[in-house]
């Protein structure tokens, strides 16, 4: 998506925390996700990165997503994902094995199967 005009793409405004790793570096940076779409996101945080830099971002319920920095302004920057994601997944509550939400979800699945 790096060469495609994306300003008209639907994006969800939200507030999530994520981790960003700049290609070639081991250090993780915590950032605030300000908006998210299938093709990219806007992040806010103290990350030394320039336009065109390859990055990976860890999104809740999705995992690590590869992309490139599309733009940067002050402490905000845009990431264009290499492969599209389902942004609705990041809005869903975290489900971990043994948690009440996961157990309720599993019971609901079993009930639907009956």
C-alpha positions, 0 to 999 in steps of 0.5 A: 500500500505504500504507493497507493493513496489511502486517505479515503480508506476507512479507519477506526479511531481508537486508543490501544497500546502496541509495540513497534520494532524497527527492522534490524534492531532488537529494542521494542518501543511502546506506542499509542495506536491512534487509528487503525485500518486494514492497510495501516495505522497511525502511531504516537511515541518516541521512536527514532524512525524515518519515512520508508523504514521497515518496521513490525508492530505487535497488535492486540489479538493480531500479533506481529504485522510487517510494514513500512513507515509512510510518514512522520510528524513530530512524535506521530508516524504512519505505518503502511502494512505489507498485508492487510489485517482485520482491524476489528480484531484489535478492538475485541477483548483479549482472550487468554486460556483460562480467563472468564471471557475465554471460558464464556466464549468457549461455552457459547461456541459449545451452545451454538453447536447443539 
